[in-house]
Amino acid sequence: MKELFKRSPANIGIKDISVARRAFDSIDLDGDGKLSVEEFCPALLKYIISEDGNSPYTLLWGPLIE
């Protein structure tokens, strides 16, 4: 997993770094341990426009925190 992706949750105050692994795995569709543009861009778009709270793309930037 790329370091930048691992740091993303920490940068917004999420202390449980396992969130990054779950988010990464949810968009690494071919399971190769890498995120391609073809995997990341649709995931980002679906994250932004989806109203489905059960979508795996809701994990993209970690859970909502109060």
C-alpha positions as CSV (number, residue, x, y, z in Angstrom):
1,M,0.0,0.0,0.0
2,K,1.4,3.4,-0.9
3,E,2.5,5.5,2.0
4,L,0.4,8.5,0.8
5,F,-2.8,6.4,0.9
6,K,-1.8,5.1,4.4
7,R,-1.3,8.7,5.7
8,S,-4.6,10.0,4.4
9,P,-6.7,8.9,7.4
10,A,-4.2,10.1,9.9
11,N,-4.1,13.5,8.1
12,I,-7.8,14.0,8.9
13,G,-7.6,12.8,12.5
14,I,-8.4,9.1,12.2
15,K,-6.1,7.2,14.5
16,D,-6.9,3.6,13.4
17,I,-4.7,3.1,10.4
18,S,-6.5,-0.2,9.5
19,V,-9.1,2.1,8.0
20,A,-6.6,2.8,5.2
21,R,-6.2,-0.9,4.5
22,R,-9.9,-1.5,4.3
23,A,-10.4,1.5,2.1
24,F,-7.5,0.5,-0.2
25,D,-8.8,-3.1,-0.5
26,S,-12.3,-1.9,-1.3
27,I,-11.1,-0.1,-4.4
28,D,-8.2,-2.4,-5.5
29,L,-10.6,-4.4,-7.7
30,D,-8.1,-6.7,-9.2
31,G,-6.3,-7.3,-5.9
32,D,-2.9,-6.6,-7.2
33,G,-1.9,-4.3,-4.3
34,K,-1.8,-1.3,-6.5
35,L,-4.4,1.4,-7.4
36,S,-4.6,2.1,-11.1
37,V,-6.2,5.2,-12.5
38,E,-9.0,2.9,-13.8
39,E,-9.7,1.8,-10.2
40,F,-9.2,5.1,-8.3
41,C,-11.1,7.5,-10.6
42,P,-14.4,5.6,-10.7
43,A,-14.1,5.0,-6.9
44,L,-13.6,8.7,-6.3
45,L,-16.6,9.6,-8.5
46,K,-18.8,7.0,-6.9
47,Y,-17.7,8.2,-3.4
48,I,-18.7,11.8,-4.3
49,I,-22.0,11.1,-6.0
50,S,-23.3,7.9,-4.4
51,E,-26.2,8.1,-1.9
52,D,-25.7,4.4,-1.1
53,G,-24.5,4.2,2.5
54,N,-23.5,0.6,2.0
55,S,-21.3,1.2,-1.0
56,P,-17.7,0.0,-0.6
57,Y,-16.6,3.4,-1.8
58,T,-17.9,5.1,1.4
59,L,-14.6,3.8,2.9
60,L,-12.5,5.8,0.5
61,W,-11.6,8.5,3.1
62,G,-12.4,6.5,6.2
63,P,-15.4,6.6,8.5
64,L,-17.3,9.8,9.4
65,I,-16.2,11.0,12.9
66,E,-17.7,13.5,15.2
